[in-house]
Amino acid sequence: MKLPRTPNRWTERLLIDDAFDAYLEWRDESAEVWHAYKRWTGAPAREARRKFWAYRAALEREEHAARVYGRLVSGLEAPERNEKRFSRRAGGRLTAWAAPKPSTP
């Protein structure tokens, strides 16, 4: 038997803290994208390829951070519909993954 989730001030506060941390991480990654872009566009031809791949890596990190933040915020908006699980990896970074959806016969 699955019991309904009950709101709890402690767990809500933890979710808000995690969402805020994820927002700050996304902001940092966004700033890094702009720095990497400026380094790429200002690089001499012999370094352009390496700077481009550094820029692409920064974009991927920013996209991941945005996805984590978005999933956390959507969980705050509708916790009863939230099927996401979050965990902290080494270094304290949040990782989001979606729980598998039940199959329909």
C-alpha positions in Angstrom: 0.0 0.0 0.0 1.4 3.4 -1.0 0.7 6.2 1.4 0.1 9.7 0.2 2.9 12.2 0.7 2.3 14.7 3.4 3.8 18.1 3.4 6.5 18.5 5.9 8.2 21.9 6.6 11.6 20.2 7.0 11.5 18.4 3.6 10.0 21.5 1.9 12.9 23.5 3.3 15.4 21.0 2.0 13.8 21.1 -1.4 14.0 24.9 -1.5 17.6 24.8 -0.4 18.5 22.3 -3.1 16.6 24.3 -5.7 18.5 27.5 -4.7 21.8 25.6 -4.8 20.9 24.3 -8.2 20.0 27.8 -9.4 23.4 29.1 -8.2 25.2 26.3 -10.0 23.2 27.1 -13.2 24.2 30.8 -12.9 27.9 29.8 -12.5 27.7 27.5 -15.4 26.0 30.2 -17.5 28.7 32.7 -16.8 31.3 30.1 -17.7 29.6 29.6 -21.1 30.0 33.3 -21.9 33.7 33.3 -20.7 34.4 30.2 -22.8 32.7 31.8 -25.8 34.8 34.9 -25.5 38.0 32.8 -25.2 37.0 30.9 -28.3 36.1 33.9 -30.4 39.3 35.7 -29.4 41.6 32.8 -29.8 44.3 32.7 -32.5 43.7 30.2 -35.3 46.1 27.6 -33.8 44.1 27.5 -30.6 40.6 27.9 -32.0 39.7 24.2 -32.2 40.7 23.6 -28.5 38.8 26.7 -27.4 35.7 25.6 -29.4 35.6 22.2 -27.6 36.1 23.9 -24.3 33.1 26.1 -25.2 31.0 23.0 -26.2 31.9 21.4 -22.8 30.8 24.5 -21.0 27.5 24.5 -22.9 26.9 20.8 -21.9 27.6 21.6 -18.2 25.2 24.6 -18.3 22.5 22.5 -20.0 22.8 19.8 -17.3 22.6 22.4 -14.5 19.5 24.0 -16.2 17.9 20.6 -16.4 18.6 19.8 -12.7 17.3 23.2 -11.6 14.2 22.9 -13.8 13.3 19.5 -12.4 13.8 20.7 -8.8 11.6 23.8 -9.4 8.9 21.7 -11.0 9.0 19.4 -8.0 8.4 22.5 -5.7 5.4 23.6 -7.9 3.6 20.2 -7.9 5.2 17.8 -5.3 2.4 15.3 -5.6 3.1 14.8 -9.4 6.9 14.8 -8.9 8.3 11.4 -9.8 11.9 12.7 -9.9 14.6 11.6 -7.6 17.7 13.6 -6.8 21.0 12.7 -5.4 24.3 14.3 -4.7 27.4 13.2 -6.5 30.9 13.5 -5.2 31.7 17.2 -4.9 28.1 18.1 -3.8 26.7 18.5 -7.3 23.1 17.6 -7.8 22.1 14.9 -10.3 18.5 14.4 -11.5 17.0 11.4 -13.0 13.5 10.4 -13.9 12.0 7.4 -12.3 10.9 4.8 -14.8 7.3 5.1 -15.8 5.1 2.0 -15.2 4.4 0.1 -18.3 0.8 -0.3 -19.5 -0.4 -3.7 -20.6 
